[in-house]
Amino acid sequence: MNASDEGAGQVDRSKRADARRNKETLLDAAAAAFVASGVEAPVRDIAARAGVGLGTIYRHFPTRADLIIAVYRHQVEACAEAGPALLATTATPHAALARWIDLFVDFLVTKHGLAAVLQSDNTGFETLHSYFLDRLVPVCAQLLDAATESGEIQPGIEAYELMRGVGNLCIGAETDPAYDARRLVGILVAGLRGPLG
């Protein structure tokens, strides 16, 4: 390999890293737009949030369904990666669990809107739901196990059960401004400690 080949390889890696960052910026902007305005948010608004042109969005995501699916997967990955990071950087496992549940609630508010749009794409939606469970249930279980081992919460709480409960508390939060799902989820998470005594 000569010097020009090495230089071309570095340029290619740099371009791929830039493209990955640009795509993540687009996904973050789309997720924010979906939370603010629903999944039917105009693509021009998403482009403005991301600081890119419409062509850039359509180059990465030719259809709205492609964008919605990519946002969903991106948010699942961010939530999955946050669990171990929070365990490593938060004062206690229960505090890490509480912060992770906050992130999960943020995800769920967006997810409910995504679910409604994806009903027409049954195969894609079924695949995404399995992906969601496969990635997030083990992360929640890791956080619960750590909090149980530290003696902060009572044993016997299953990750899927907790996630389902949080999900149920979030239903309707995006359409009813008088309903504060986050407050109720906070009460649930505090209640994991068991009865006061």
Backbone as ProteinMPNN parsed JSONL, in Angstrom:
{"seq_chain_A": "MNASDEGAGQVDRSKRADARRNKETLLDAAAAAFVASGVEAPVRDIAARAGVGLGTIYRHFPTRADLIIAVYRHQVEACAEAGPALLATTATPHAALARWIDLFVDFLVTKHGLAAVLQSDNTGFETLHSYFLDRLVPVCAQLLDAATESGEIQPGIEAYELMRGVGNLCIGAETDPAYDARRLVGILVAGLRGPLG", "coords_chain_A": {"N_chain_A": [[0.854, -1.18, 0.0], [0.59, 2.151, -0.888], [1.383, 5.614, -0.045], [-0.616, 7.261, -1.075], [-2.787, 5.525, -1.215], [-3.179, 5.006, 1.496], [-3.893, 7.569, 2.365], [-6.28, 7.899, 0.931], [-7.806, 5.948, 2.145], [-8.033, 6.997, 4.731], [-9.502, 9.297, 4.182], [-11.872, 8.131, 3.23], [-12.744, 6.818, 5.609], [-13.104, 9.051, 7.215], [-15.122, 10.375, 5.799], [-17.168, 8.458, 6.065], [-17.525, 8.534, 8.831], [-18.378, 11.193, 9.115], [-20.752, 11.058, 7.621], [-22.188, 9.257, 9.201], [-22.451, 10.755, 11.572], [-23.959, 12.913, 10.555], [-26.297, 11.567, 9.847], [-27.156, 10.702, 12.375], [-27.63, 13.192, 13.547], [-29.778, 14.022, 11.964], [-31.655, 12.064, 12.707], [-31.959, 12.603, 15.434], [-33.053, 15.169, 15.24], [-35.423, 14.596, 13.859], [-36.698, 12.963, 15.748], [-37.102, 14.827, 17.814], [-38.824, 16.588, 16.49], [-40.987, 14.879, 16.064], [-41.82, 14.426, 18.692], [-42.594, 17.011, 19.381], [-44.495, 17.716, 17.389], [-45.78, 15.467, 16.45], [-45.742, 12.45, 14.398], [-46.309, 13.193, 11.845], [-44.998, 15.489, 11.327], [-43.82, 18.157, 9.317], [-41.409, 17.516, 6.772], [-39.709, 19.574, 6.055], [-39.557, 21.013, 8.438], [-38.135, 19.252, 10.027], [-35.747, 19.171, 8.599], [-34.926, 21.813, 8.965], [-34.518, 21.846, 11.763], [-32.369, 20.095, 11.885], [-30.511, 21.449, 10.433], [-30.03, 21.042, 7.725], [-30.504, 20.474, 4.167], [-33.563, 19.629, 2.371], [-33.027, 17.673, 0.474], [-30.942, 16.204, 1.598], [-32.204, 14.822, 3.659], [-34.002, 13.217, 2.171], [-32.184, 11.739, 0.731], [-31.043, 10.077, 2.65], [-33.371, 8.946, 3.753], [-35.697, 7.836, 1.904], [-38.527, 7.631, 2.068], [-41.263, 8.619, 4.234], [-41.93, 6.548, 5.963], [-39.494, 5.157, 6.056], [-37.956, 7.011, 7.473], [-39.361, 7.159, 9.912], [-39.112, 4.518, 10.889], [-36.33, 4.415, 11.133], [-35.915, 6.411, 13.092], [-37.207, 5.253, 15.268], [-35.618, 2.918, 15.682], [-33.166, 4.154, 16.223], [-33.756, 5.533, 18.59], [-34.321, 3.381, 20.275], [-31.789, 2.189, 20.375], [-30.288, 4.278, 21.594], [-31.525, 4.377, 24.091], [-30.972, 1.801, 25.007], [-28.162, 1.845, 25.161], [-27.835, 3.741, 27.103], [-28.42, 2.608, 29.603], [-26.238, 0.886, 30.799], [-24.304, 2.936, 30.858], [-25.439, 4.799, 32.622], [-25.494, 3.256, 34.963], [-22.794, 3.113, 35.463], [-22.124, 5.746, 36.005], [-23.84, 7.023, 37.775], [-24.858, 7.86, 41.109], [-26.194, 5.844, 42.648], [-27.578, 2.518, 42.081], [-30.427, 2.558, 42.085], [-30.956, 5.251, 41.521], [-29.819, 5.341, 38.97], [-31.555, 3.586, 37.652], [-33.952, 5.067, 37.891], [-33.317, 7.344, 36.34], [-32.929, 6.119, 33.882], [-35.494, 5.123, 33.412], [-36.798, 7.569, 33.052], [-35.708, 8.309, 30.56], [-36.753, 6.23, 29.062], [-39.478, 6.803, 29.258], [-39.528, 9.2, 27.772], [-38.915, 8.098, 25.278], [-41.18, 6.428, 24.954], [-43.302, 8.246, 24.674], [-42.847, 9.256, 22.137], [-42.935, 6.813, 20.788], [-45.627, 5.955, 20.881], [-46.867, 7.591, 18.987], [-45.455, 6.756, 16.737], [-46.256, 4.097, 16.553], [-48.942, 4.273, 15.746], [-48.73, 5.283, 13.134], [-47.314, 3.258, 11.892], [-49.052, 1.14, 11.606], [-49.979, 0.485, 9.082], [-47.867, -0.784, 7.973], [-47.43, -3.622, 8.683], [-45.569, -5.815, 8.824], [-43.074, -4.537, 9.118], [-43.574, -3.166, 11.496], [-44.044, -5.245, 13.352], [-41.507, -6.419, 13.387], [-40.025, -4.303, 14.447], [-41.142, -4.107, 17.017], [-40.308, -6.514, 18.204], [-37.565, -6.092, 18.104], [-37.358, -3.887, 19.821], [-38.118, -5.089, 22.308], [-36.114, -7.09, 22.527], [-33.794, -5.53, 22.748], [-34.247, -3.714, 24.914], [-35.431, -4.928, 27.224], [-33.406, -6.605, 28.463], [-31.633, -4.57, 29.326], [-33.136, -3.08, 31.159], [-33.51, -5.146, 32.993], [-30.868, -5.527, 33.88], [-30.435, -3.113, 35.246], [-32.44, -3.301, 37.239], [-31.549, -5.615, 38.571], [-29.096, -4.703, 39.603], [-29.995, -2.687, 41.355], [-31.503, -4.241, 43.094], [-29.546, -5.971, 44.163], [-28.048, -4.093, 45.532], [-29.681, -3.592, 47.589], [-31.534, -1.592, 47.44], [-34.037, -1.782, 46.239], [-36.973, -3.857, 46.41], [-36.821, -7.418, 45.932], [-37.82, -9.495, 43.091], [-39.107, -8.13, 41.059], [-39.927, -8.003, 37.745], [-38.328, -7.181, 34.658], [-39.771, -6.873, 32.207], [-42.357, -6.646, 33.187], [-42.206, -4.244, 34.703], [-41.545, -2.425, 32.635], [-43.801, -2.672, 31.039], [-45.754, -1.706, 32.796], [-44.886, 0.97, 33.087], [-45.206, 1.765, 30.442], [-47.999, 1.542, 30.19], [-48.794, 3.569, 31.931], [-48.016, 5.736, 30.454], [-49.746, 5.936, 28.327], [-51.816, 8.009, 26.498], [-50.652, 10.323, 27.416], [-49.561, 12.041, 25.52], [-51.728, 13.261, 24.376], [-53.341, 14.425, 26.249], [-53.144, 17.204, 28.018], [-53.612, 17.613, 30.713], [-52.874, 15.355, 31.988], [-50.306, 13.928, 33.761], [-48.056, 11.887, 33.103], [-45.374, 11.41, 33.687], [-45.093, 12.151, 36.378], [-46.619, 10.161, 37.644], [-45.2, 7.893, 36.866], [-42.847, 8.422, 38.237], [-43.763, 8.081, 40.87], [-44.297, 5.354, 40.774], [-41.665, 4.316, 40.345], [-40.397, 5.207, 42.691], [-41.868, 3.679, 44.449], [-40.794, 1.167, 44.071], [-38.987, 0.68, 46.011], [-40.31, -0.474, 48.082], [-42.528, -1.027, 50.958], [-42.622, 1.629, 53.352], [-40.78, 1.603, 56.344]], "CA_chain_A": [[0.0, 0.0, 0.0], [1.393, 3.369, -0.925], [0.903, 6.737, 0.766], [-1.885, 7.788, -1.599], [-3.837, 4.585, -0.808], [-3.449, 5.245, 2.92], [-4.618, 8.837, 2.446], [-7.646, 7.663, 0.441], [-8.494, 5.178, 3.197], [-8.367, 7.915, 5.827], [-10.576, 10.166, 3.698], [-13.093, 7.316, 3.225], [-13.178, 6.64, 7.005], [-13.575, 10.351, 7.68], [-16.414, 10.606, 5.152], [-18.148, 7.565, 6.688], [-17.802, 9.06, 10.175], [-19.195, 12.394, 8.916], [-22.085, 10.623, 7.176], [-22.843, 8.667, 10.376], [-22.83, 11.875, 12.452], [-25.05, 13.636, 9.895], [-27.503, 10.745, 9.944], [-27.589, 10.766, 13.774], [-28.192, 14.529, 13.739], [-31.095, 13.978, 11.335], [-32.55, 11.227, 13.517], [-32.266, 13.359, 16.657], [-33.957, 16.262, 14.851], [-36.728, 14.006, 13.544], [-37.302, 12.529, 17.015], [-37.567, 16.042, 18.5], [-39.99, 17.084, 15.743], [-42.087, 13.951, 16.31], [-42.318, 14.684, 20.043], [-43.237, 18.326, 19.399], [-45.594, 17.903, 16.432], [-46.293, 14.191, 15.959], [-44.947, 11.835, 13.333], [-46.624, 13.831, 10.57], [-44.266, 16.761, 11.271], [-43.305, 18.389, 7.963], [-40.0, 17.195, 6.554], [-38.953, 20.837, 6.048], [-39.283, 21.363, 9.834], [-37.06, 18.351, 10.472], [-34.526, 19.65, 7.936], [-34.524, 23.055, 9.637], [-33.971, 21.467, 13.078], [-31.076, 19.431, 11.684], [-29.602, 22.346, 9.73], [-29.68, 20.453, 6.43], [-31.509, 20.653, 3.128], [-34.515, 18.532, 2.184], [-32.385, 16.613, -0.304], [-30.148, 15.366, 2.499], [-33.122, 13.903, 4.346], [-34.508, 12.221, 1.224], [-31.086, 10.861, 0.336], [-30.922, 9.071, 3.707], [-34.662, 8.327, 4.06], [-36.528, 8.149, 0.725], [-39.943, 7.747, 2.409], [-41.54, 8.942, 5.647], [-41.853, 5.281, 6.71], [-38.066, 4.896, 6.299], [-37.521, 7.926, 8.522], [-40.009, 6.758, 11.164], [-38.474, 3.28, 11.344], [-34.961, 4.753, 11.552], [-36.001, 7.128, 14.373], [-37.569, 4.247, 16.277], [-34.432, 2.093, 15.967], [-32.169, 5.045, 16.814], [-34.131, 5.788, 19.974], [-34.134, 2.13, 21.015], [-30.348, 2.044, 20.622], [-29.861, 5.278, 22.573], [-32.05, 3.951, 25.388], [-30.234, 0.598, 25.393], [-26.791, 2.227, 25.515], [-27.855, 4.597, 28.291], [-28.501, 1.823, 30.838], [-24.924, 0.628, 31.386], [-23.616, 4.21, 31.116], [-26.004, 5.358, 33.853], [-25.014, 2.44, 36.095], [-21.383, 3.434, 35.704], [-21.872, 7.159, 36.334], [-24.837, 7.552, 38.708], [-24.474, 7.577, 42.498], [-26.728, 4.558, 43.132], [-28.328, 1.792, 41.052], [-31.813, 3.019, 42.014], [-30.927, 6.533, 40.804], [-29.584, 5.005, 37.562], [-32.818, 3.037, 37.154], [-34.914, 6.171, 37.773], [-32.93, 8.173, 35.19], [-33.179, 5.329, 32.676], [-36.949, 5.115, 33.214], [-37.112, 8.875, 32.457], [-35.379, 8.213, 29.131], [-37.714, 5.293, 28.5], [-40.733, 7.557, 29.124], [-39.349, 10.073, 26.601], [-39.031, 7.219, 24.112], [-42.551, 5.94, 24.807], [-44.176, 9.308, 24.175], [-42.654, 9.232, 20.689], [-43.312, 5.506, 20.257], [-47.064, 5.833, 20.657], [-47.134, 8.197, 17.695], [-44.89, 5.897, 15.701], [-47.064, 2.887, 16.434], [-50.149, 4.576, 14.976], [-48.378, 5.431, 11.72], [-46.776, 2.011, 11.348], [-50.061, 0.093, 11.49], [-50.103, 0.093, 7.684], [-46.666, -1.562, 7.623], [-47.48, -4.617, 9.752], [-44.34, -6.582, 8.927], [-42.059, -3.656, 9.701], [-43.903, -2.851, 12.886], [-43.796, -6.448, 14.161], [-40.057, -6.547, 13.513], [-39.568, -3.264, 15.36], [-41.559, -4.433, 18.381], [-39.387, -7.557, 18.685], [-36.278, -5.422, 18.29], [-37.542, -3.1, 21.036], [-38.069, -5.992, 23.469], [-34.799, -7.748, 22.582], [-32.748, -4.581, 23.159], [-34.483, -2.946, 26.136], [-35.741, -5.736, 28.413], [-32.173, -6.953, 29.195], [-31.052, -3.372, 29.953], [-33.948, -2.829, 32.351], [-33.203, -6.237, 33.937], [-29.552, -5.23, 34.462], [-30.631, -2.027, 36.211], [-33.209, -3.851, 38.361], [-30.665, -6.528, 39.314], [-28.126, -3.907, 40.358], [-30.702, -2.027, 42.451], [-31.882, -5.286, 44.05], [-28.316, -6.413, 44.835], [-27.594, -3.043, 46.452], [-30.657, -3.505, 48.664], [-32.354, -0.384, 47.287], [-35.412, -2.127, 45.882], [-37.378, -5.2, 46.797], [-36.604, -8.402, 44.858], [-38.981, -10.103, 42.465], [-39.705, -7.278, 40.025], [-39.464, -8.41, 36.418], [-38.097, -6.046, 33.76], [-40.878, -6.712, 31.266], [-43.493, -6.193, 33.987], [-41.994, -2.836, 34.997], [-41.632, -1.668, 31.39], [-45.214, -2.683, 30.626], [-46.438, -0.783, 33.696], [-44.508, 2.33, 32.696], [-45.87, 2.004, 29.159], [-49.426, 1.765, 30.42], [-48.953, 4.896, 32.54], [-47.741, 6.767, 29.437], [-50.808, 5.995, 27.313], [-52.642, 9.211, 26.559], [-49.896, 11.499, 27.876], [-49.287, 12.967, 24.426], [-52.959, 13.903, 23.904], [-54.082, 15.032, 27.363], [-52.215, 18.056, 28.751], [-53.889, 17.567, 32.158], [-52.381, 14.088, 32.504], [-48.854, 13.973, 33.971], [-47.572, 10.506, 33.185], [-44.044, 11.369, 34.3], [-45.271, 12.187, 37.833], [-47.081, 8.841, 38.07], [-44.073, 6.968, 36.697], [-41.955, 8.708, 39.372], [-44.335, 7.421, 42.052], [-44.059, 3.917, 40.576], [-40.238, 4.032, 40.557], [-40.149, 5.37, 44.127], [-42.513, 2.556, 45.113], [-40.002, -0.06, 43.941], [-38.233, 0.509, 47.263], [-41.114, -1.27, 48.995], [-43.219, -0.247, 51.98], [-41.791, 2.372, 54.316], [-40.919, 0.907, 57.573]], "C_chain_A": [[0.891, 1.232, 0.0], [0.712, 4.489, -0.141], [-0.432, 7.263, 0.256], [-3.046, 6.863, -1.249], [-4.201, 4.795, 0.657], [-4.247, 6.527, 3.094], [-6.064, 8.672, 2.002], [-8.453, 6.893, 1.479], [-8.908, 6.064, 4.358], [-9.505, 8.844, 5.43], [-11.9, 9.401, 3.705], [-13.633, 7.134, 4.642], [-13.746, 7.938, 7.555], [-14.946, 10.674, 7.087], [-17.492, 9.733, 5.786], [-18.513, 8.066, 8.076], [-18.671, 10.312, 10.084], [-20.622, 12.013, 8.522], [-22.864, 10.03, 8.347], [-23.31, 9.76, 11.334], [-23.999, 12.66, 11.87], [-26.361, 12.869, 10.017], [-28.04, 10.781, 11.373], [-28.199, 12.124, 14.092], [-29.603, 14.597, 13.149], [-32.09, 13.202, 12.185], [-32.932, 11.926, 14.815], [-33.259, 14.483, 16.352], [-35.348, 15.723, 14.549], [-37.433, 13.565, 14.821], [-37.859, 13.73, 17.766], [-38.81, 16.602, 17.809], [-41.203, 16.192, 15.991], [-42.683, 14.181, 17.702], [-43.109, 15.987, 20.067], [-44.508, 18.377, 18.562], [-46.223, 16.61, 15.94], [-45.488, 13.698, 14.771], [-45.275, 12.376, 11.945], [-45.94, 15.195, 10.446], [-43.695, 16.949, 9.864], [-41.803, 18.128, 7.872], [-39.163, 18.475, 6.554], [-38.635, 21.293, 7.481], [-38.14, 20.52, 10.392], [-35.735, 18.815, 9.887], [-34.016, 20.912, 8.623], [-33.916, 22.753, 11.003], [-32.568, 20.885, 12.946], [-30.056, 20.335, 11.003], [-29.131, 21.79, 8.405], [-30.783, 20.769, 5.423], [-32.425, 19.449, 3.033], [-33.888, 17.357, 1.442], [-31.579, 15.665, 0.558], [-31.042, 14.36, 3.212], [-33.583, 12.817, 3.389], [-33.42, 11.285, 0.712], [-30.918, 9.736, 1.359], [-32.208, 8.264, 3.891], [-35.642, 8.67, 2.937], [-38.024, 8.311, 1.04], [-40.088, 8.12, 3.882], [-41.441, 7.675, 6.492], [-40.394, 4.935, 7.022], [-37.554, 5.757, 7.447], [-38.087, 7.506, 9.872], [-39.345, 5.508, 11.736], [-37.064, 3.569, 11.849], [-34.958, 5.498, 12.884], [-36.278, 6.146, 15.493], [-36.327, 3.439, 16.673], [-33.344, 2.922, 16.666], [-32.478, 5.297, 18.286], [-34.001, 4.533, 20.837], [-32.657, 1.961, 21.355], [-29.847, 3.027, 21.672], [-30.303, 4.875, 23.979], [-31.276, 2.726, 25.894], [-28.822, 0.954, 25.863], [-26.744, 3.048, 26.799], [-27.831, 3.792, 29.594], [-27.155, 1.559, 31.485], [-24.159, 1.914, 31.708], [-24.127, 4.839, 32.409], [-25.558, 4.569, 35.082], [-23.59, 2.809, 36.469], [-21.175, 4.844, 36.246], [-22.827, 7.76, 37.367], [-24.522, 7.055, 40.114], [-24.964, 6.224, 43.001], [-27.438, 3.848, 41.992], [-29.79, 2.236, 40.947], [-31.893, 4.351, 41.267], [-30.691, 6.297, 39.309], [-30.858, 4.462, 36.929], [-33.831, 4.158, 36.934], [-34.589, 7.047, 36.564], [-33.185, 7.432, 33.882], [-34.675, 5.288, 32.378], [-37.407, 6.455, 32.634], [-36.845, 8.866, 30.947], [-36.376, 7.316, 28.411], [-39.069, 5.983, 28.303], [-40.642, 8.49, 27.919], [-39.523, 9.272, 25.315], [-40.486, 6.812, 23.886], [-43.502, 7.002, 24.276], [-44.062, 9.38, 22.651], [-43.175, 7.937, 20.097], [-44.8, 5.388, 19.999], [-47.448, 6.463, 19.316], [-46.614, 7.343, 16.558], [-45.767, 4.682, 15.475], [-48.29, 3.145, 15.567], [-49.84, 4.655, 13.482], [-47.965, 4.096, 11.114], [-47.809, 0.894, 11.226], [-50.211, -0.383, 10.049], [-48.941, -0.773, 7.229], [-46.511, -2.657, 8.674], [-46.182, -5.393, 9.921], [-43.241, -5.754, 9.572], [-42.322, -3.373, 11.156], [-43.646, -4.046, 13.795], [-42.302, -6.634, 14.397], [-39.523, -5.526, 14.508], [-39.951, -3.572, 16.805], [-40.647, -5.504, 18.988], [-38.014, -6.966, 18.984], [-36.276, -4.617, 19.584], [-37.405, -3.985, 22.278], [-36.684, -6.616, 23.626], [-33.718, -6.813, 23.106], [-32.979, -3.997, 24.547], [-34.799, -3.782, 27.376], [-34.456, -6.146, 29.147], [-31.526, -5.758, 29.904], [-31.813, -3.051, 31.235], [-33.657, -3.89, 33.41], [-31.862, -5.991, 34.626], [-29.669, -4.149, 35.536], [-31.397, -2.511, 37.443], [-32.335, -4.764, 39.222], [-29.676, -5.753, 40.175], [-28.79, -3.232, 41.55], [-31.145, -3.033, 43.513], [-30.664, -5.728, 44.856], [-27.804, -5.372, 45.823], [-28.555, -2.87, 47.63], [-31.574, -2.293, 48.56], [-33.801, -0.673, 46.911], [-35.697, -3.557, 46.297], [-37.135, -6.169, 45.638], [-37.928, -8.837, 44.236], [-39.664, -9.259, 41.409], [-39.09, -7.663, 38.682], [-39.349, -7.187, 35.504], [-39.282, -5.813, 32.827], [-42.106, -6.15, 31.973], [-43.385, -4.687, 34.289], [-42.156, -1.987, 33.736], [-43.078, -1.589, 30.891], [-46.019, -1.707, 31.489], [-46.147, 0.667, 33.345], [-45.206, 2.694, 31.385], [-47.348, 2.298, 29.332], [-49.678, 3.139, 31.043], [-48.76, 6.015, 31.514], [-48.849, 6.904, 28.397], [-51.663, 7.233, 27.534], [-51.894, 10.469, 26.952], [-49.689, 12.514, 26.764], [-50.534, 13.71, 23.954], [-53.741, 14.613, 25.001], [-53.144, 15.877, 28.213], [-52.44, 18.048, 30.271], [-53.337, 16.304, 32.806], [-50.859, 14.114, 32.57], [-48.32, 12.558, 34.198], [-46.232, 10.435, 33.913], [-44.144, 11.381, 35.831], [-45.698, 10.806, 38.351], [-45.983, 7.795, 37.93], [-43.074, 7.172, 37.839], [-42.448, 8.053, 40.652], [-44.108, 5.911, 41.966], [-42.614, 3.557, 40.887], [-39.875, 4.184, 42.044], [-40.727, 4.202, 44.896], [-41.765, 1.24, 44.993], [-39.204, -0.347, 45.211], [-39.011, -0.319, 48.281], [-41.754, -0.397, 50.055], [-42.246, 0.44, 52.928], [-41.889, 1.661, 55.66], [-39.919, 1.171, 58.565]], "O_chain_A": [[1.829, 1.337, 0.791], [-0.399, 4.322, 0.362], [-1.286, 7.666, 1.045], [-4.16, 7.33, -1.011], [-5.376, 4.767, 1.022], [-5.185, 6.566, 3.891], [-6.972, 9.233, 2.615], [-9.64, 7.155, 1.671], [-9.999, 5.91, 4.908], [-10.376, 9.146, 6.246], [-12.927, 9.934, 4.126], [-14.835, 7.273, 4.868], [-14.746, 7.933, 8.273], [-15.826, 11.184, 7.781], [-18.606, 10.2, 6.023], [-19.681, 8.03, 8.461], [-19.596, 10.482, 10.878], [-21.585, 12.584, 9.034], [-24.064, 10.269, 8.478], [-24.427, 9.705, 11.848], [-24.924, 13.032, 12.594], [-27.412, 13.46, 10.263], [-29.251, 10.878, 11.57], [-29.182, 12.203, 14.828], [-30.511, 15.161, 13.76], [-33.231, 13.628, 12.363], [-34.081, 11.856, 15.249], [-34.194, 14.717, 17.118], [-36.346, 16.327, 14.941], [-38.639, 13.77, 14.963], [-38.967, 13.666, 18.298], [-39.745, 17.042, 18.478], [-42.323, 16.689, 16.115], [-43.901, 14.138, 17.874], [-44.165, 16.066, 20.694], [-45.491, 19.002, 18.961], [-47.114, 16.647, 15.092], [-44.666, 14.422, 14.21], [-44.591, 12.049, 10.974], [-46.273, 15.972, 9.55], [-43.15, 16.01, 9.284], [-41.037, 18.474, 8.771], [-38.02, 18.459, 7.01], [-37.583, 21.884, 7.726], [-37.29, 21.015, 11.132], [-34.721, 18.852, 10.584], [-32.813, 21.063, 8.838], [-32.9, 23.346, 11.366], [-31.693, 21.14, 13.774], [-28.864, 20.026, 10.993], [-27.994, 22.02, 7.991], [-31.85, 21.265, 5.783], [-32.111, 18.377, 3.548], [-34.175, 16.196, 1.736], [-31.53, 14.464, 0.291], [-30.685, 13.19, 3.352], [-33.565, 11.634, 3.732], [-33.708, 10.16, 0.304], [-30.68, 8.586, 0.991], [-32.163, 7.062, 4.15], [-36.34, 9.681, 3.011], [-38.717, 9.055, 0.345], [-39.159, 7.957, 4.673], [-40.928, 7.715, 7.61], [-40.088, 4.475, 8.122], [-36.802, 5.281, 8.297], [-37.367, 7.498, 10.87], [-39.05, 5.449, 12.93], [-36.648, 3.031, 12.875], [-34.093, 5.249, 13.723], [-35.65, 6.207, 16.55], [-36.025, 3.296, 17.858], [-32.686, 2.44, 17.588], [-31.581, 5.278, 19.128], [-33.613, 4.619, 22.002], [-32.311, 1.63, 22.489], [-29.067, 2.653, 22.548], [-29.545, 5.015, 24.939], [-30.963, 2.635, 27.081], [-28.348, 0.412, 26.862], [-25.733, 3.052, 27.501], [-27.275, 4.255, 30.589], [-26.941, 1.971, 32.625], [-23.448, 1.98, 32.711], [-23.34, 5.355, 33.203], [-25.277, 5.155, 36.127], [-23.226, 2.817, 37.645], [-20.156, 5.114, 36.882], [-22.632, 8.9, 37.788], [-23.985, 5.962, 40.288], [-24.233, 5.526, 43.703], [-27.86, 4.493, 41.033], [-30.339, 2.288, 39.847], [-32.804, 4.555, 40.465], [-31.291, 6.973, 38.473], [-31.205, 4.83, 35.807], [-34.498, 4.193, 35.901], [-35.497, 7.452, 35.837], [-33.605, 8.032, 32.892], [-35.081, 5.404, 31.222], [-38.316, 6.48, 31.805], [-37.657, 9.355, 30.161], [-36.792, 7.607, 27.29], [-39.732, 5.766, 27.289], [-41.582, 8.566, 27.127], [-40.194, 9.713, 24.381], [-40.971, 6.845, 22.755], [-44.412, 6.69, 23.508], [-45.065, 9.545, 21.958], [-43.788, 7.943, 19.029], [-45.208, 4.787, 19.005], [-48.275, 5.911, 18.591], [-47.268, 7.222, 15.522], [-45.998, 4.281, 14.335], [-48.639, 2.309, 14.733], [-50.605, 4.15, 12.661], [-48.241, 3.836, 9.943], [-47.468, -0.202, 10.782], [-50.539, -1.547, 9.821], [-49.032, -1.432, 6.193], [-45.57, -2.628, 9.467], [-45.736, -5.608, 11.048], [-42.554, -6.228, 10.477], [-41.395, -3.342, 11.965], [-43.095, -3.891, 14.885], [-41.888, -6.975, 15.505], [-38.66, -5.849, 15.324], [-39.164, -3.324, 17.719], [-40.261, -5.406, 20.153], [-37.385, -7.3, 19.988], [-35.313, -4.658, 20.349], [-36.653, -3.656, 23.195], [-36.143, -6.664, 24.731], [-32.821, -7.247, 23.828], [-32.021, -3.798, 25.294], [-34.46, -3.369, 28.485], [-34.419, -6.04, 30.373], [-30.934, -5.922, 30.971], [-31.207, -2.782, 32.272], [-33.566, -3.571, 34.595], [-31.734, -6.221, 35.829], [-29.07, -4.26, 36.605], [-31.039, -2.166, 38.569], [-32.376, -4.696, 40.451], [-29.444, -6.099, 41.333], [-28.218, -3.202, 42.64], [-31.161, -2.712, 44.701], [-30.731, -5.845, 46.08], [-27.196, -5.72, 46.835], [-28.283, -2.103, 48.554], [-32.315, -1.998, 49.498], [-34.694, 0.112, 47.231], [-34.786, -4.358, 46.507], [-37.236, -5.772, 44.477], [-39.004, -8.585, 44.778], [-40.719, -9.65, 40.908], [-37.87, -7.646, 38.52], [-40.17, -6.273, 35.571], [-39.743, -4.681, 32.676], [-42.807, -5.292, 31.437], [-44.361, -3.951, 34.144], [-42.823, -0.953, 33.761], [-43.513, -0.555, 30.384], [-46.864, -0.972, 30.979], [-47.056, 1.496, 33.309], [-45.731, 3.797, 31.239], [-47.886, 3.201, 28.693], [-50.666, 3.798, 30.717], [-49.282, 7.116, 31.69], [-48.884, 7.89, 27.662], [-52.168, 7.466, 28.632], [-52.432, 11.57, 26.837], [-49.645, 13.716, 27.023], [-50.423, 14.685, 23.21], [-54.702, 15.327, 24.714], [-52.418, 15.336, 29.046], [-51.551, 18.436, 31.029], [-53.331, 16.186, 34.032], [-50.196, 14.3, 31.55], [-48.16, 12.106, 35.331], [-45.987, 9.498, 34.672], [-43.371, 10.701, 36.507], [-45.196, 10.341, 39.375], [-45.85, 6.912, 38.778], [-42.516, 6.203, 38.352], [-41.653, 7.531, 41.433], [-43.769, 5.269, 42.96], [-42.359, 2.597, 41.614], [-39.125, 3.371, 42.585], [-40.146, 3.769, 45.892], [-42.057, 0.293, 45.723], [-38.796, -1.483, 45.452], [-38.428, -0.816, 49.244], [-41.561, 0.819, 50.069], [-41.19, -0.099, 53.26], [-42.953, 1.182, 56.051], [-39.969, 0.606, 59.657]]}, "name": "protein", "num_of_chains": 1, "seq": "MNASDEGAGQVDRSKRADARRNKETLLDAAAAAFVASGVEAPVRDIAARAGVGLGTIYRHFPTRADLIIAVYRHQVEACAEAGPALLATTATPHAALARWIDLFVDFLVTKHGLAAVLQSDNTGFETLHSYFLDRLVPVCAQLLDAATESGEIQPGIEAYELMRGVGNLCIGAETDPAYDARRLVGILVAGLRGPLG"}
